Amino acid sequence: MDTIDRKILAVLQEEGRLTITELAARIGLSVSPCHRRLRELERSGAILGYRALVDPAALGLGFEALVFVTMRQEDRATLLGFEAAVAAVPDVVQAQRLFGDPDYLLRVITADLGAYQRLEDDVLAALPGVQRLNSTLVMKQVVQDRALPALSP
């Protein structure tokens, strides 16, 4: 990946709906080579996809919690079962496996505290292998969906 590829990625992270002509103009390349590079970045997996960033509050999803999950046991079957089950929960918008304790960090978005309480009691606590859940509530988003630092100008 060279400087031009990094420029393409930096521009697309900020504004993913540019036409190929607009993108080429922004990075100082003609359309054809820009298009080839873009397709190669997509093919190689450097670009994972395109989507709109949606304000959760606009959808009535004004409650966010970070949930720390400690597993009862950490054998492969238990972890894979947990990961498959948590991936199927739509309210979990991000899930990360961590080193040490806790074992996982989940980012959960729901309509309100009551919806979160039902989700934790009925769904999250019942996921395979869960020993303990520890939640903290998000007061305010300070930095969100920032472009990757290696691509910032």
C-alpha positions in Angstrom: 0.0 0.0 0.0 1.5 3.3 -1.1 0.8 7.0 -0.4 -1.9 7.2 -3.0 -3.7 4.2 -1.6 -3.5 5.7 1.8 -5.0 9.0 0.4 -7.8 7.1 -1.2 -8.6 5.4 2.1 -8.3 8.6 4.1 -10.7 10.5 1.8 -13.2 7.6 1.7 -13.2 7.3 5.5 -14.3 10.9 5.7 -16.8 10.9 2.8 -17.6 7.4 1.5 -20.3 8.6 -1.0 -17.9 10.3 -3.4 -18.2 9.4 -7.1 -15.0 8.0 -8.6 -14.6 11.3 -10.5 -14.8 13.3 -7.2 -12.4 10.9 -5.5 -9.9 11.0 -8.3 -10.0 14.9 -8.2 -9.5 14.9 -4.4 -6.4 12.8 -4.5 -4.9 14.2 -7.7 -5.2 11.2 -9.9 -7.1 10.6 -13.2 -10.3 8.5 -13.0 -9.1 5.3 -14.6 -6.1 4.6 -12.3 -8.1 5.8 -9.3 -10.8 3.3 -10.2 -8.3 0.5 -10.5 -6.7 1.3 -7.2 -10.1 1.5 -5.5 -11.2 -1.9 -6.9 -7.9 -3.4 -5.7 -8.3 -1.9 -2.2 -11.8 -3.5 -2.1 -10.6 -6.8 -3.5 -7.7 -7.0 -1.0 -10.0 -6.4 1.9 -8.4 -3.1 2.9 -11.9 -1.6 2.3 -14.4 -3.8 4.2 -17.5 -2.2 2.8 -19.6 1.0 2.7 -22.5 2.1 4.9 -24.3 5.1 6.3 -23.6 6.3 9.9 -27.0 6.6 11.5 -27.7 8.6 14.7 -29.1 6.1 17.2 -31.3 8.7 18.8 -33.0 9.3 15.4 -34.2 5.7 15.7 -35.3 6.0 19.3 -32.2 4.2 20.6 -31.0 6.6 23.2 -29.5 4.2 25.8 -26.0 2.8 25.5 -24.1 0.5 27.9 -20.7 -1.1 27.9 -21.0 -4.6 29.2 -17.9 -6.5 30.6 -18.4 -10.3 30.4 -16.5 -12.8 32.5 -16.8 -16.3 31.3 -17.3 -19.3 33.6 -14.7 -21.3 31.6 -12.6 -20.5 28.7 -12.4 -23.7 26.6 -12.7 -23.4 22.9 -16.2 -24.8 22.6 -17.5 -22.4 25.2 -15.9 -19.3 23.7 -17.0 -20.2 20.2 -20.6 -20.8 21.4 -20.6 -17.5 23.3 -19.2 -15.6 20.3 -21.8 -17.1 17.9 -24.6 -16.4 20.3 -23.6 -12.8 21.0 -23.2 -12.2 17.2 -26.8 -13.0 16.8 -28.0 -10.4 19.3 -29.0 -7.2 17.3 -28.6 -4.8 20.3 -25.0 -5.7 20.6 -23.3 -3.4 18.1 -19.8 -4.3 19.0 -18.2 -7.2 20.8 -14.5 -7.6 21.5 -12.6 -10.5 23.2 -10.0 -9.1 25.6 -6.8 -10.4 27.3 -7.2 -10.9 31.0 -10.3 -10.3 33.0 -13.0 -9.5 31.9 -13.0 -11.8 28.9 -15.3 -9.7 26.6 -16.5 -6.1 26.1 -19.8 -5.6 24.5 -21.3 -2.3 23.3 -25.0 -2.4 23.6 -27.6 0.1 22.3 -31.3 0.0 23.3 -34.2 2.3 23.5 -34.1 2.9 27.3 -33.0 1.5 30.6 -36.0 -0.9 30.8 -35.2 -2.3 27.4 -31.6 -2.8 28.5 -32.6 -4.4 31.7 -34.8 -7.0 29.9 -32.0 -7.6 27.4 -29.4 -8.2 30.2 -31.7 -10.4 32.2 -33.3 -12.4 29.4 -30.6 -12.6 26.7 -27.1 -11.6 27.8 -27.1 -13.4 31.1 -28.3 -16.6 29.3 -25.5 -16.6 26.7 -23.4 -19.8 26.8 -20.6 -19.8 29.4 -21.4 -16.4 31.0 -20.4 -16.2 34.7 -20.8 -12.5 35.3 -21.9 -9.3 33.6 -20.8 -5.9 34.7 -22.3 -2.9 33.0 -21.4 0.7 32.9 -23.6 3.3 31.3 -22.4 5.7 28.6 -23.1 9.3 29.6 -21.9 10.9 26.4 -20.0 10.1 23.2 -16.8 12.2 23.1 -15.0 10.5 20.1 -16.9 8.2 17.8 -16.3 6.7 14.3 -13.0 8.5 13.9 -10.9 7.8 10.8 -8.0 5.4 11.4 -4.9 7.4 12.6 -2.5 5.9 10.1 -4.5 7.5 7.3 -5.0 11.0 8.7 -3.2 13.6 6.8 
